[in-house]
Amino acid sequence: MSNLKLIYGNIIDKLKNQIAENEKKHEAALEKEREAAHFVVRRLEDAIKDIKEAINQHEWNQVAKYKENEDE
């Protein structure tokens, strides 16, 4: 019986170690995904800011053209 305990004990220890290792790998993968998602969000925020600035500039250009036409 003690041989079985030893064999199964070793198997259980190996499985526990594998589970712990897999959890670490999973956490590392999640962290990389989180970092990538934050990077994408920052780029999208930058793009939105640039688009808003372009819209504002376009609106000011339209106002300037309208005023030029009024002055003529």
mmCIF file as gemmi writes it, N, C-alpha and C atoms, coordinates in Angstrom:
data_model
loop_
_atom_site.group_PDB
_atom_site.id
_atom_site.type_symbol
_atom_site.label_atom_id
_atom_site.label_alt_id
_atom_site.label_comp_id
_atom_site.label_asym_id
_atom_site.label_entity_id
_atom_site.label_seq_id
_atom_site.pdbx_PDB_ins_code
_atom_site.Cartn_x
_atom_site.Cartn_y
_atom_site.Cartn_z
_atom_site.occupancy
_atom_site.B_iso_or_equiv
_atom_site.pdbx_formal_charge
_atom_site.auth_seq_id
_atom_site.auth_asym_id
_atom_site.pdbx_PDB_model_num
ATOM 1 N N . MET Axp A 1 ? 0.813 -1.195 0 1 0 ? 1 A 1
ATOM 2 C CA . MET Axp A 1 ? 0 0 0 1 0 ? 1 A 1
ATOM 3 C C . MET Axp A 1 ? 0.86 1.264 0 1 0 ? 1 A 1
ATOM 4 N N . SER Axp A 2 ? 1.99 1.207 0.706 1 0 ? 2 A 1
ATOM 5 C CA . SER Axp A 2 ? 2.841 2.394 0.768 1 0 ? 2 A 1
ATOM 6 C C . SER Axp A 2 ? 3.464 2.699 -0.594 1 0 ? 2 A 1
ATOM 7 N N . ASN Axp A 3 ? 3.704 1.664 -1.403 1 0 ? 3 A 1
ATOM 8 C CA . ASN Axp A 3 ? 4.219 1.893 -2.752 1 0 ? 3 A 1
ATOM 9 C C . ASN Axp A 3 ? 3.205 2.666 -3.588 1 0 ? 3 A 1
ATOM 10 N N . LEU Axp A 4 ? 1.935 2.313 -3.446 1 0 ? 4 A 1
ATOM 11 C CA . LEU Axp A 4 ? 0.893 3.035 -4.177 1 0 ? 4 A 1
ATOM 12 C C . LEU Axp A 4 ? 0.81 4.479 -3.711 1 0 ? 4 A 1
ATOM 13 N N . LYS Axp A 5 ? 0.913 4.691 -2.4 1 0 ? 5 A 1
ATOM 14 C CA . LYS Axp A 5 ? 0.891 6.055 -1.871 1 0 ? 5 A 1
ATOM 15 C C . LYS Axp A 5 ? 2.054 6.85 -2.438 1 0 ? 5 A 1
ATOM 16 N N . LEU Axp A 6 ? 3.208 6.227 -2.501 1 0 ? 6 A 1
ATOM 17 C CA . LEU Axp A 6 ? 4.393 6.888 -3.024 1 0 ? 6 A 1
ATOM 18 C C . LEU Axp A 6 ? 4.212 7.222 -4.502 1 0 ? 6 A 1
ATOM 19 N N . ILE Axp A 7 ? 3.74 6.259 -5.267 1 0 ? 7 A 1
ATOM 20 C CA . ILE Axp A 7 ? 3.531 6.468 -6.709 1 0 ? 7 A 1
ATOM 21 C C . ILE Axp A 7 ? 2.48 7.548 -6.945 1 0 ? 7 A 1
ATOM 22 N N . TYR Axp A 8 ? 1.321 7.388 -6.303 1 0 ? 8 A 1
ATOM 23 C CA . TYR Axp A 8 ? 0.249 8.366 -6.504 1 0 ? 8 A 1
ATOM 24 C C . TYR Axp A 8 ? 0.607 9.719 -5.901 1 0 ? 8 A 1
ATOM 25 N N . GLY Axp A 9 ? 1.363 9.697 -4.808 1 0 ? 9 A 1
ATOM 26 C CA . GLY Axp A 9 ? 1.824 10.958 -4.211 1 0 ? 9 A 1
ATOM 27 C C . GLY Axp A 9 ? 2.705 11.723 -5.17 1 0 ? 9 A 1
ATOM 28 N N . ASN Axp A 10 ? 3.613 11.006 -5.838 1 0 ? 10 A 1
ATOM 29 C CA . ASN Axp A 10 ? 4.486 11.644 -6.828 1 0 ? 10 A 1
ATOM 30 C C . ASN Axp A 10 ? 3.68 12.175 -8.009 1 0 ? 10 A 1
ATOM 31 N N . ILE Axp A 11 ? 2.727 11.393 -8.453 1 0 ? 11 A 1
ATOM 32 C CA . ILE Axp A 11 ? 1.877 11.824 -9.573 1 0 ? 11 A 1
ATOM 33 C C . ILE Axp A 11 ? 1.098 13.073 -9.177 1 0 ? 11 A 1
ATOM 34 N N . ILE Axp A 12 ? 0.532 13.057 -7.981 1 0 ? 12 A 1
ATOM 35 C CA . ILE Axp A 12 ? -0.239 14.211 -7.507 1 0 ? 12 A 1
ATOM 36 C C . ILE Axp A 12 ? 0.661 15.438 -7.392 1 0 ? 12 A 1
ATOM 37 N N . ASP Axp A 13 ? 1.859 15.28 -6.865 1 0 ? 13 A 1
ATOM 38 C CA . ASP Axp A 13 ? 2.798 16.404 -6.76 1 0 ? 13 A 1
ATOM 39 C C . ASP Axp A 13 ? 3.143 16.963 -8.137 1 0 ? 13 A 1
ATOM 40 N N . LYS Axp A 14 ? 3.393 16.071 -9.096 1 0 ? 14 A 1
ATOM 41 C CA . LYS Axp A 14 ? 3.702 16.517 -10.459 1 0 ? 14 A 1
ATOM 42 C C . LYS Axp A 14 ? 2.525 17.282 -11.057 1 0 ? 14 A 1
ATOM 43 N N . LEU Axp A 15 ? 1.317 16.763 -10.839 1 0 ? 15 A 1
ATOM 44 C CA . LEU Axp A 15 ? 0.132 17.446 -11.36 1 0 ? 15 A 1
ATOM 45 C C . LEU Axp A 15 ? -0.061 18.811 -10.701 1 0 ? 15 A 1
ATOM 46 N N . LYS Axp A 16 ? 0.162 18.888 -9.401 1 0 ? 16 A 1
ATOM 47 C CA . LYS Axp A 16 ? 0.059 20.172 -8.698 1 0 ? 16 A 1
ATOM 48 C C . LYS Axp A 16 ? 1.065 21.169 -9.256 1 0 ? 16 A 1
ATOM 49 N N . ASN Axp A 17 ? 2.286 20.693 -9.493 1 0 ? 17 A 1
ATOM 50 C CA . ASN Axp A 17 ? 3.32 21.565 -10.057 1 0 ? 17 A 1
ATOM 51 C C . ASN Axp A 17 ? 2.949 22.018 -11.462 1 0 ? 17 A 1
ATOM 52 N N . GLN Axp A 18 ? 2.397 21.109 -12.253 1 0 ? 18 A 1
ATOM 53 C CA . GLN Axp A 18 ? 1.961 21.46 -13.607 1 0 ? 18 A 1
ATOM 54 C C . GLN Axp A 18 ? 0.855 22.503 -13.562 1 0 ? 18 A 1
ATOM 55 N N . ILE Axp A 19 ? -0.089 22.311 -12.66 1 0 ? 19 A 1
ATOM 56 C CA . ILE Axp A 19 ? -1.191 23.266 -12.523 1 0 ? 19 A 1
ATOM 57 C C . ILE Axp A 19 ? -0.648 24.638 -12.141 1 0 ? 19 A 1
ATOM 58 N N . ALA Axp A 20 ? 0.257 24.678 -11.178 1 0 ? 20 A 1
ATOM 59 C CA . ALA Axp A 20 ? 0.848 25.949 -10.748 1 0 ? 20 A 1
ATOM 60 C C . ALA Axp A 20 ? 1.595 26.62 -11.899 1 0 ? 20 A 1
ATOM 61 N N . GLU Axp A 21 ? 2.332 25.826 -12.662 1 0 ? 21 A 1
ATOM 62 C CA . GLU Axp A 21 ? 3.071 26.359 -13.809 1 0 ? 21 A 1
ATOM 63 C C . GLU Axp A 21 ? 2.116 26.899 -14.874 1 0 ? 21 A 1
ATOM 64 N N . ASN Axp A 22 ? 1.053 26.156 -15.148 1 0 ? 22 A 1
ATOM 65 C CA . ASN Axp A 22 ? 0.063 26.604 -16.129 1 0 ? 22 A 1
ATOM 66 C C . ASN Axp A 22 ? -0.625 27.89 -15.683 1 0 ? 22 A 1
ATOM 67 N N . GLU Axp A 23 ? -0.886 28 -14.38 1 0 ? 23 A 1
ATOM 68 C CA . GLU Axp A 23 ? -1.503 29.223 -13.868 1 0 ? 23 A 1
ATOM 69 C C . GLU Axp A 23 ? -0.582 30.421 -14.059 1 0 ? 23 A 1
ATOM 70 N N . LYS Axp A 24 ? 0.726 30.218 -13.823 1 0 ? 24 A 1
ATOM 71 C CA . LYS Axp A 24 ? 1.691 31.301 -14.033 1 0 ? 24 A 1
ATOM 72 C C . LYS Axp A 24 ? 1.726 31.712 -15.502 1 0 ? 24 A 1
ATOM 73 N N . LYS Axp A 25 ? 1.742 30.712 -16.394 1 0 ? 25 A 1
ATOM 74 C CA . LYS Axp A 25 ? 1.751 31.008 -17.831 1 0 ? 25 A 1
ATOM 75 C C . LYS Axp A 25 ? 0.483 31.746 -18.232 1 0 ? 25 A 1
ATOM 76 N N . HIS Axp A 26 ? -0.638 31.308 -17.682 1 0 ? 26 A 1
ATOM 77 C CA . HIS Axp A 26 ? -1.916 31.943 -17.99 1 0 ? 26 A 1
ATOM 78 C C . HIS Axp A 26 ? -1.915 33.395 -17.516 1 0 ? 26 A 1
ATOM 79 N N . GLU Axp A 27 ? -1.427 33.638 -16.314 1 0 ? 27 A 1
ATOM 80 C CA . GLU Axp A 27 ? -1.347 35.003 -15.785 1 0 ? 27 A 1
ATOM 81 C C . GLU Axp A 27 ? -0.451 35.871 -16.659 1 0 ? 27 A 1
ATOM 82 N N . ALA Axp A 28 ? 0.671 35.323 -17.093 1 0 ? 28 A 1
ATOM 83 C CA . ALA Axp A 28 ? 1.589 36.07 -17.955 1 0 ? 28 A 1
ATOM 84 C C . ALA Axp A 28 ? 0.919 36.411 -19.283 1 0 ? 28 A 1
ATOM 85 N N . ALA Axp A 29 ? 0.188 35.463 -19.838 1 0 ? 29 A 1
ATOM 86 C CA . ALA Axp A 29 ? -0.518 35.707 -21.1 1 0 ? 29 A 1
ATOM 87 C C . ALA Axp A 29 ? -1.591 36.769 -20.909 1 0 ? 29 A 1
ATOM 88 N N . LEU Axp A 30 ? -2.316 36.703 -19.798 1 0 ? 30 A 1
ATOM 89 C CA . LEU Axp A 30 ? -3.34 37.711 -19.525 1 0 ? 30 A 1
ATOM 90 C C . LEU Axp A 30 ? -2.724 39.097 -19.379 1 0 ? 30 A 1
ATOM 91 N N . GLU Axp A 31 ? -1.591 39.168 -18.727 1 0 ? 31 A 1
ATOM 92 C CA . GLU Axp A 31 ? -0.92 40.46 -18.548 1 0 ? 31 A 1
ATOM 93 C C . GLU Axp A 31 ? -0.501 41.035 -19.901 1 0 ? 31 A 1
ATOM 94 N N . LYS Axp A 32 ? 0.026 40.189 -20.778 1 0 ? 32 A 1
ATOM 95 C CA . LYS Axp A 32 ? 0.405 40.649 -22.122 1 0 ? 32 A 1
ATOM 96 C C . LYS Axp A 32 ? -0.817 41.136 -22.891 1 0 ? 32 A 1
ATOM 97 N N . GLU Axp A 33 ? -1.923 40.411 -22.784 1 0 ? 33 A 1
ATOM 98 C CA . GLU Axp A 33 ? -3.155 40.823 -23.458 1 0 ? 33 A 1
ATOM 99 C C . GLU Axp A 33 ? -3.651 42.152 -22.897 1 0 ? 33 A 1
ATOM 100 N N . ARG Axp A 34 ? -3.56 42.311 -21.582 1 0 ? 34 A 1
ATOM 101 C CA . ARG Axp A 34 ? -3.98 43.556 -20.939 1 0 ? 34 A 1
ATOM 102 C C . ARG Axp A 34 ? -3.146 44.73 -21.448 1 0 ? 34 A 1
ATOM 103 N N . GLU Axp A 35 ? -1.834 44.534 -21.517 1 0 ? 35 A 1
ATOM 104 C CA . GLU Axp A 35 ? -0.941 45.579 -22.015 1 0 ? 35 A 1
ATOM 105 C C . GLU Axp A 35 ? -1.26 45.922 -23.47 1 0 ? 35 A 1
ATOM 106 N N . ALA Axp A 36 ? -1.515 44.909 -24.277 1 0 ? 36 A 1
ATOM 107 C CA . ALA Axp A 36 ? -1.852 45.142 -25.682 1 0 ? 36 A 1
ATOM 108 C C . ALA Axp A 36 ? -3.166 45.903 -25.795 1 0 ? 36 A 1
ATOM 109 N N . ALA Axp A 37 ? -4.135 45.55 -24.975 1 0 ? 37 A 1
ATOM 110 C CA . ALA Axp A 37 ? -5.426 46.239 -25.001 1 0 ? 37 A 1
ATOM 111 C C . ALA Axp A 37 ? -5.263 47.695 -24.593 1 0 ? 37 A 1
ATOM 112 N N . HIS Axp A 38 ? -4.456 47.956 -23.569 1 0 ? 38 A 1
ATOM 113 C CA . HIS Axp A 38 ? -4.22 49.34 -23.151 1 0 ? 38 A 1
ATOM 114 C C . HIS Axp A 38 ? -3.534 50.13 -24.258 1 0 ? 38 A 1
ATOM 115 N N . PHE Axp A 39 ? -2.597 49.493 -24.958 1 0 ? 39 A 1
ATOM 116 C CA . PHE Axp A 39 ? -1.919 50.154 -26.069 1 0 ? 39 A 1
ATOM 117 C C . PHE Axp A 39 ? -2.923 50.536 -27.153 1 0 ? 39 A 1
ATOM 118 N N . VAL Axp A 40 ? -3.803 49.605 -27.5 1 0 ? 40 A 1
ATOM 119 C CA . VAL Axp A 40 ? -4.816 49.865 -28.531 1 0 ? 40 A 1
ATOM 120 C C . VAL Axp A 40 ? -5.739 50.994 -28.092 1 0 ? 40 A 1
ATOM 121 N N . VAL Axp A 41 ? -6.151 50.976 -26.839 1 0 ? 41 A 1
ATOM 122 C CA . VAL Axp A 41 ? -7.04 52.027 -26.332 1 0 ? 41 A 1
ATOM 123 C C . VAL Axp A 41 ? -6.35 53.385 -26.419 1 0 ? 41 A 1
ATOM 124 N N . ARG Axp A 42 ? -5.082 53.448 -26.042 1 0 ? 42 A 1
ATOM 125 C CA . ARG Axp A 42 ? -4.355 54.73 -26.124 1 0 ? 42 A 1
ATOM 126 C C . ARG Axp A 42 ? -4.263 55.211 -27.57 1 0 ? 42 A 1
ATOM 127 N N . ARG Axp A 43 ? -4.004 54.296 -28.497 1 0 ? 43 A 1
ATOM 128 C CA . ARG Axp A 43 ? -3.925 54.698 -29.909 1 0 ? 43 A 1
ATOM 129 C C . ARG Axp A 43 ? -5.288 55.192 -30.406 1 0 ? 43 A 1
ATOM 130 N N . LEU Axp A 44 ? -6.361 54.519 -29.99 1 0 ? 44 A 1
ATOM 131 C CA . LEU Axp A 44 ? -7.701 54.958 -30.382 1 0 ? 44 A 1
ATOM 132 C C . LEU Axp A 44 ? -8.018 56.328 -29.799 1 0 ? 44 A 1
ATOM 133 N N . GLU Axp A 45 ? -7.633 56.55 -28.553 1 0 ? 45 A 1
ATOM 134 C CA . GLU Axp A 45 ? -7.85 57.863 -27.942 1 0 ? 45 A 1
ATOM 135 C C . GLU Axp A 45 ? -7.09 58.942 -28.698 1 0 ? 45 A 1
ATOM 136 N N . ASP Axp A 46 ? -5.857 58.639 -29.097 1 0 ? 46 A 1
ATOM 137 C CA . ASP Axp A 46 ? -5.071 59.587 -29.892 1 0 ? 46 A 1
ATOM 138 C C . ASP Axp A 46 ? -5.745 59.861 -31.23 1 0 ? 46 A 1
ATOM 139 N N . ALA Axp A 47 ? -6.25 58.817 -31.864 1 0 ? 47 A 1
ATOM 140 C CA . ALA Axp A 47 ? -6.914 58.977 -33.162 1 0 ? 47 A 1
ATOM 141 C C . ALA Axp A 47 ? -8.178 59.818 -33.021 1 0 ? 47 A 1
ATOM 142 N N . ILE Axp A 48 ? -8.949 59.583 -31.981 1 0 ? 48 A 1
ATOM 143 C CA . ILE Axp A 48 ? -10.169 60.361 -31.749 1 0 ? 48 A 1
ATOM 144 C C . ILE Axp A 48 ? -9.822 61.827 -31.528 1 0 ? 48 A 1
ATOM 145 N N . LYS Axp A 49 ? -8.776 62.074 -30.746 1 0 ? 49 A 1
ATOM 146 C CA . LYS Axp A 49 ? -8.332 63.45 -30.497 1 0 ? 49 A 1
ATOM 147 C C . LYS Axp A 49 ? -7.941 64.123 -31.815 1 0 ? 49 A 1
ATOM 148 N N . ASP Axp A 50 ? -7.178 63.407 -32.652 1 0 ? 50 A 1
ATOM 149 C CA . ASP Axp A 50 ? -6.759 63.954 -33.947 1 0 ? 50 A 1
ATOM 150 C C . ASP Axp A 50 ? -7.961 64.246 -34.842 1 0 ? 50 A 1
ATOM 151 N N . ILE Axp A 51 ? -8.939 63.362 -34.839 1 0 ? 51 A 1
ATOM 152 C CA . ILE Axp A 51 ? -10.142 63.569 -35.655 1 0 ? 51 A 1
ATOM 153 C C . ILE Axp A 51 ? -10.908 64.793 -35.173 1 0 ? 51 A 1
ATOM 154 N N . LYS Axp A 52 ? -11.046 64.935 -33.854 1 0 ? 52 A 1
ATOM 155 C CA . LYS Axp A 52 ? -11.737 66.106 -33.305 1 0 ? 52 A 1
ATOM 156 C C . LYS Axp A 52 ? -11.021 67.394 -33.695 1 0 ? 52 A 1
ATOM 157 N N . GLU Axp A 53 ? -9.694 67.383 -33.618 1 0 ? 53 A 1
ATOM 158 C CA . GLU Axp A 53 ? -8.918 68.558 -34.013 1 0 ? 53 A 1
ATOM 159 C C . GLU Axp A 53 ? -9.108 68.865 -35.496 1 0 ? 53 A 1
ATOM 160 N N . ALA Axp A 54 ? -9.132 67.839 -36.318 1 0 ? 54 A 1
ATOM 161 C CA . ALA Axp A 54 ? -9.332 68.037 -37.758 1 0 ? 54 A 1
ATOM 162 C C . ALA Axp A 54 ? -10.72 68.604 -38.036 1 0 ? 54 A 1
ATOM 163 N N . ILE Axp A 55 ? -11.725 68.112 -37.322 1 0 ? 55 A 1
ATOM 164 C CA . ILE Axp A 55 ? -13.091 68.624 -37.497 1 0 ? 55 A 1
ATOM 165 C C . ILE Axp A 55 ? -13.148 70.09 -37.091 1 0 ? 55 A 1
ATOM 166 N N . ASN Axp A 56 ? -12.554 70.42 -35.949 1 0 ? 56 A 1
ATOM 167 C CA . ASN Axp A 56 ? -12.539 71.817 -35.504 1 0 ? 56 A 1
ATOM 168 C C . ASN Axp A 56 ? -11.831 72.708 -36.513 1 0 ? 56 A 1
ATOM 169 N N . GLN Axp A 57 ? -10.696 72.24 -37.031 1 0 ? 57 A 1
ATOM 170 C CA . GLN Axp A 57 ? -9.958 73.018 -38.022 1 0 ? 57 A 1
ATOM 171 C C . GLN Axp A 57 ? -10.793 73.2 -39.284 1 0 ? 57 A 1
ATOM 172 N N . HIS Axp A 58 ? -11.471 72.148 -39.708 1 0 ? 58 A 1
ATOM 173 C CA . HIS Axp A 58 ? -12.328 72.232 -40.891 1 0 ? 58 A 1
ATOM 174 C C . HIS Axp A 58 ? -13.449 73.245 -40.666 1 0 ? 58 A 1
ATOM 175 N N . GLU Axp A 59 ? -14.051 73.209 -39.476 1 0 ? 59 A 1
ATOM 176 C CA . GLU Axp A 59 ? -15.126 74.156 -39.169 1 0 ? 59 A 1
ATOM 177 C C . GLU Axp A 59 ? -14.61 75.589 -39.188 1 0 ? 59 A 1
ATOM 178 N N . TRP Axp A 60 ? -13.421 75.814 -38.633 1 0 ? 60 A 1
ATOM 179 C CA . TRP Axp A 60 ? -12.851 77.157 -38.652 1 0 ? 60 A 1
ATOM 180 C C . TRP Axp A 60 ? -12.547 77.594 -40.084 1 0 ? 60 A 1
ATOM 181 N N . ASN Axp A 61 ? -12.083 76.661 -40.916 1 0 ? 61 A 1
ATOM 182 C CA . ASN Axp A 61 ? -11.837 76.988 -42.323 1 0 ? 61 A 1
ATOM 183 C C . ASN Axp A 61 ? -13.137 77.368 -43.021 1 0 ? 61 A 1
ATOM 184 N N . GLN Axp A 62 ? -14.217 76.672 -42.713 1 0 ? 62 A 1
ATOM 185 C CA . GLN Axp A 62 ? -15.512 76.989 -43.31 1 0 ? 62 A 1
ATOM 186 C C . GLN Axp A 62 ? -15.978 78.377 -42.878 1 0 ? 62 A 1
ATOM 187 N N . VAL Axp A 63 ? -15.787 78.701 -41.605 1 0 ? 63 A 1
ATOM 188 C CA . VAL Axp A 63 ? -16.161 80.028 -41.095 1 0 ? 63 A 1
ATOM 189 C C . VAL Axp A 63 ? -15.337 81.095 -41.796 1 0 ? 63 A 1
ATOM 190 N N . ALA Axp A 64 ? -14.045 80.847 -41.954 1 0 ? 64 A 1
ATOM 191 C CA . ALA Axp A 64 ? -13.174 81.816 -42.616 1 0 ? 64 A 1
ATOM 192 C C . ALA Axp A 64 ? -13.603 82.016 -44.067 1 0 ? 64 A 1
ATOM 193 N N . LYS Axp A 65 ? -13.931 80.95 -44.775 1 0 ? 65 A 1
ATOM 194 C CA . LYS Axp A 65 ? -14.396 81.068 -46.161 1 0 ? 65 A 1
ATOM 195 C C . LYS Axp A 65 ? -15.703 81.845 -46.224 1 0 ? 65 A 1
ATOM 196 N N . TYR Axp A 66 ? -16.599 81.577 -45.289 1 0 ? 66 A 1
ATOM 197 C CA . TYR Axp A 66 ? -17.886 82.27 -45.247 1 0 ? 66 A 1
ATOM 198 C C . TYR Axp A 66 ? -17.664 83.765 -45.035 1 0 ? 66 A 1
ATOM 199 N N . LYS Axp A 67 ? -16.756 84.115 -44.133 1 0 ? 67 A 1
ATOM 200 C CA . LYS Axp A 67 ? -16.472 85.531 -43.864 1 0 ? 67 A 1
ATOM 201 C C . LYS Axp A 67 ? -15.825 86.187 -45.073 1 0 ? 67 A 1
ATOM 202 N N . GLU Axp A 68 ? -14.952 85.466 -45.772 1 0 ? 68 A 1
ATOM 203 C CA . GLU Axp A 68 ? -14.332 86.004 -46.984 1 0 ? 68 A 1
ATOM 204 C C . GLU Axp A 68 ? -15.402 86.315 -48.022 1 0 ? 68 A 1
ATOM 205 N N . ASN Axp A 69 ? -16.362 85.413 -48.177 1 0 ? 69 A 1
ATOM 206 C CA . ASN Axp A 69 ? -17.438 85.62 -49.142 1 0 ? 69 A 1
ATOM 207 C C . ASN Axp A 69 ? -18.316 86.791 -48.734 1 0 ? 69 A 1
ATOM 208 N N . GLU Axp A 70 ? -18.511 87.006 -47.44 1 0 ? 70 A 1
ATOM 209 C CA . GLU Axp A 70 ? -19.308 88.141 -46.97 1 0 ? 70 A 1
ATOM 210 C C . GLU Axp A 70 ? -18.602 89.45 -47.268 1 0 ? 70 A 1
ATOM 211 N N . ASP Axp A 71 ? -17.287 89.464 -47.138 1 0 ? 71 A 1
ATOM 212 C CA . ASP Axp A 71 ? -16.504 90.683 -47.343 1 0 ? 71 A 1
ATOM 213 C C . ASP Axp A 71 ? -16.448 91.081 -48.812 1 0 ? 71 A 1
ATOM 214 N N . GLU Axp A 72 ? -16.669 90.158 -49.693 1 0 ? 72 A 1
ATOM 215 C CA . GLU Axp A 72 ? -16.56 90.454 -51.133 1 0 ? 72 A 1
ATOM 216 C C . GLU Axp A 72 ? -17.725 91.2 -51.642 1 0 ? 72 A 1
